[in-house]
Each structure stands twice: as structure tokens, then as C-alpha cells.
Amino acid sequence: MTRVFNFSAGPGTLPEEVLLQAADEMLDWHGTGQSVMEMSHRGKDFISIAEEAEAGLRKLLAVPDGYHVLFLQGGASLQFEMIPMNLIQGRAVSDYINTGEWSKKAINAARGLADVNVAASSEDRSFSYVPAPSQWRLTENAAYVHYTANETIGGVEFGWVPDVGDVPLVSDMSSNLLSRPLDVGRLGLIYAGAQKNIGPAGLALVIVRDDLIGIGEPAPPAMLDYATTRPPPSRSMLLAWCSSGCWRTGDWPRRKNAISPRPSCCTTLSTGPTSTSIRSIRPTGRG
């Protein structure tokens, strides 16, 4: 079978060896006589998958102690609501940096749940730049500061992690998580849809600092609370577990980086307005 080159928006290409392994184990996971989708998420077989998936991602991202790693349903878009529900204490103000369409979606969702201050925006120039941090109008003692690390529609990517002092920093890293080293300890919460660099669509990865769990006021509904143990998206977690193994062996990054970042030939294909200093080199689109 000939595999296509996938340049579409939405889910990225999964390693072929991961798909083959998943197909081979579909009917019988390691001699259990059942698929992962059929087994109890409380049983020892699935618990071992969950533990290894978390351990693999912790190692890849060098996640320090004091953080929870959560595999959740609903993709990254559900986090637009879950973040204010879980991090807003009373009616504390939350700060947002607006650099594109995904930032706007997060802002609009949060406005229904909290007081939102748009601390900086690049909408005045069609989201073609990142506002200088010196221009950000941050709120003293804000509940958190939110930014979208890579705006895939406009092609704007932060090349740095902002410094916002003691206020928890929250980032949507759906399309560039695992694309380069990251100092996780500088952020309070990272969230990402899995479909670009981690696994299949429908799975969200949330890395949240321990002290930010259980502080929502009013308390969020149980199934939207980071403190709640919930049935996991088992099949998606399995593929993330397989993919993390591919990352650990170094094979997937080598193939994904086979195309030179920001090649000069691309100017013949696109002449977008985004400055080259902040132009995204990550996969386009979002699931």
C-alpha cells in the first residue's frame, strides 16, 4: 500500500510502525484475549499502559516533580472552558494575549465564565506579529496569563516562553509541543490536542502544576475538574503510548525533521504577511 503525503490541516501523520502495532494488537492485547478498548481502565493491564504513556511523555518533556500529566477527552478546545473553570478563584481576572484565531476562541469561551482582560493583541495588523512583552497590559494578581504558542492559521509562533512573574502562565501548545525542548517549570499549565505530535485526534494532554488543582471557585462540574479521576480515552492513550516509544527511540523526530525548517523555496508557494522572525514552522491547521 502506498501511503500519502499528509499536508492537510487537522490530524498529522502517525508513524507507520505505530499503526501497524495497533492493528496487530487490535484483537488481543499482549495475550489478554481482548482489545484495549474492551478492558477495564481500572485493571492492571490498562493501568500499565497509562503509566508507561505518562512516564514516556514526562521523560520526553523533562516534566519536573510537582506537575500532574492528564490524558483527557474532548481535544484542546474543551480546555478553553476547563481552564477558567479550574483556575478562576471567585471572579479573579484572567489575562489573555490575542495573536490569532485560536487565541480568540479561547478568549470568547473564557468570557462566559470569568472576567477577561485582553492584555495585548495583534489584531490591528491582521495577526501578523506578536506584541512586544513591554506592551502587555497585565493585571496585577491575575488568576493566570494565557497565550497560544503557535497560531497555525495565521502562522505566528512564539519563539520564547513569556515571563509573567509569579502569575501562572497557561499555554495552548497544540501544534508545537514536542517539536523542541521546553522548560516546563516556567509554566503553570500546558495543554495540547494530541493530533499533531502526540497521537490521534480527540485526546488532550494537560500538564498542570499541583497547586493549580482544586482551586476553582465555584467548583467546576466533577467531569470538568482536573482533580477528578475519569474514564480515559483508552484507544487514543494506547496510540500516544506507542508514539511516545517511537519518539524515545529517536526515529520519529528524525523523519519529521527531514524537511528543513523554514526553507527558502517556500517563498515561491506563499507570501504571507507574517514576519520571518515569528513565522510558524510547525504543522498548519488544527483538529
N, C-alpha and C positions, 0 to 999 in steps of 0.2 A: 504494500500500500504506500502511495506517495503522500507524505504529509505536506500540508500547505504552509506557506509563509504567512504568519498571522500579524497583520499590521492594523487590525481593526480596533476601534475603541471598545472598552469593556474588558472582559477576561483576557489575560495574557496566556501565552503558550506554557503548558506544563511539560516538564521533562518526559520524554517518551518512556524512559525506564520506569518512571513513577506510574504512568498509565498502564504499562504492561504488568507491573507488580500488582496494581489494584485489580486489574482484570483477572489475573491468575488467582488472587485470593478472594474473589467475589463470593464464591460459594462456600469456601471453607477457610476460615482464618486460623492458621497455624494448628490444624488438627482439631479444632473445636467442634467441627460439624455445622457451623453456622457462619453467616457473614457478620461483619462488624455492625451493619445496620440492624441486625436482629438481636444482638446481645445486650444485656443489661449494662447501662452506663455505670452502675454501681458494682458490677462484677470485676474480678481481678484481671480478666483479660483486657477489658476496655480501660480500666484504670492504668494498666501498664502502658497502653498507647498514649493516654492523656499525659502521663508523667514523662514519657520519653519525648513527646512533642514539645512540652513546656521546657524540658531540660535542653533540647536542641536549640530552641529559639533563645533561651536565656544565654546559652553559650555563644551563639552567633552574634547577638546584640550586646554581649557583656553586661547583661542586666544586673545591677548591684542588689545586695540584700535590701530589704525594706520595700520591695515592689511586688505586687500581685500581677501575674500574667493570666489573662482571661481569654478564653475562646468562646465567643458569643454568637448567637444567631442575629439575623437582620442586616448584616452588612454594615458599612460605615455610616450610612445615612441614619440609621436608628440612633447612633451616638449623638446626632445633632440635638435630640431631645434628652437622651440619658445623661449627658454631661451636665447641663444646668440642673436637671432633677437631682443629681447626686452631689454636685459641688456647691450649689447655691445654698447659703445659710440664711434663712429668712428671705429678705428681699435685697441681699447684697448685690452690688453692681458687678456685672461681668464685662470685661473689655474684649473687643474683637478687632483684629486687623483685617480689613477688607481688600483683598488683592485679586478677586475674581469670582466666577460663578459659584464655586464650591464654598467659598467664604460667605457669599450672600445667602446660600441655602442654610448654612449653619446659623447665621445671624437671624434670619427670618424665623427659624424654628425656635431659637432661644428667646426671641421677643415675646412669644406666647407664654413663657414660663418665668422670665426674670427681667430685671432692668438691664438693658444692654447699652453700653457706650461704644460706639464705633470710634476707636481711638485714632485710627488712621485709615485712609482709603486712597486707592489709585484709580478710582472710577472716573476721575476727571480727565484722565488720558487713556481711557478705554482699557484699563488694567494692563498697561504695557510696562509697568515698573513696580518696584517695591518701595514704599515710602521710607525715607531715612529714619532710623530709630529716634533721632533727635527731634523729629517732628511728631512723634506719637504723643497723644494727649491721654496718658494713662491715669486711671483713677486710683487714688491712694486707698490702700486696703481693699482692692477689688477681690472678688471671690477667685478669679482666675483671669489670665490673658490667653486668648485663643488665636492661633494663626494656622493657615493652611500651607504646609511646607512646599507643596508643588501644585500649582493651579494648571491642570492639564489642558483645559480648554483654551486658555489664553497663552499658555506656555511660559508661565512665570514661576521660577523656583527660588526659594530662599537658599543661599549658599552658606548660611550660618544659622546657629541657634541663638535667638534673641536673648538678651539679658534683661530681665524684668525684676530683678531684685528678689525679695522674699515671696512675691506673689506667685502662686502656682502657674506654671506655663503649660498650656494644653496645645497639642498639635495634631492636625489631621495629616498623616503621612501615608495615605492610602497608595500612592503611586511611586514613592521613593524610599519607603522603608526597606532595609536590607540591600539598598543599592550602593551604600558607602558606610564607613564607620560612623558611629553616633555615640555621643556622650549622653546616655540615657539619664544619668543622675542629674542633669541640668533641667529636666522636665518633670512636671508633676503627673502628667497623663499623656500618653501617646495612644492614638487609635488609628486603625487602618483596615480597610477592606482587604480581604486576602487575595483577591483575584489578579493582582499584578505580580507580586513577588513571593507569595507565601503558599497559595493553594487555590481552590475553586471559589467561585462567587457564592455569596450567601453567608460566608463566615467573616466575622470581625475579630481582630486581635486588639485587645486593650491592655496596655501596661500602665498600671496606676499605683502611685505611691501609697503605702499603707495608711498614712494619716489622712488621706483624702477619701477613705471608705467609711461609710456610715455617718456622714456629716450633713446629709441633705435635710433641709427644713423648708416645707414639711417633708416627711419621709416619703420617698418615691414608692409607687406600687411595687410589691415584692419581686415580680418578674423583671422589673426595670432597675432593681437595686444591685449595685456592684457587690454588696455583701451577701447576696442570695446565691445559694448553690442550685443551679438549674440543669435540666437535661441538656447535654451538649449536642451540637450538630455533628453526630458521630462520623458520618462518611466524610464530611469536609475536614474534620480533625485528622482522620486517617491519612488523607492526601497531604495535609500540611505536615504530618509526621514523616511521611515518605519523602516529601520535598525537602524538609529540613536535613534529612540524611544526605540528600543529593548536594545540598549546599555545603554540608560539613566536609564532604569528600573533595570539594573544590571544583567539581565538574560543571555544575550549572553556571556559576559565575563566569567561568572561562568561556562558555559558549555564549552567554548573554552579552559579554563584553567583546565579542568578536567583531562587532561593528564599532568603529572608532567613535567616541563621543563627540558630538557637535561637528561632524565632518563638513569641510568647506564646500563639498559638492552639493550639499543640501540647499545652498542659496539659489540653485537653479530650479528647485522644486517649490520653495516657499520664500516669501519676502515679508514676513510678519513684522509688526512694529516693535516687538519686544527687544529691549537692549540685550546685546550678546552677553553682558556680564551677569544677567539674571535669567537668561533664556533656559527653559527646561530642556534637559537631555534625557528625561525619563519617558516611559511609555505614555502615549496620549490617550485621552478618554478615561472614563470611569464606569464601573458597573453599578 
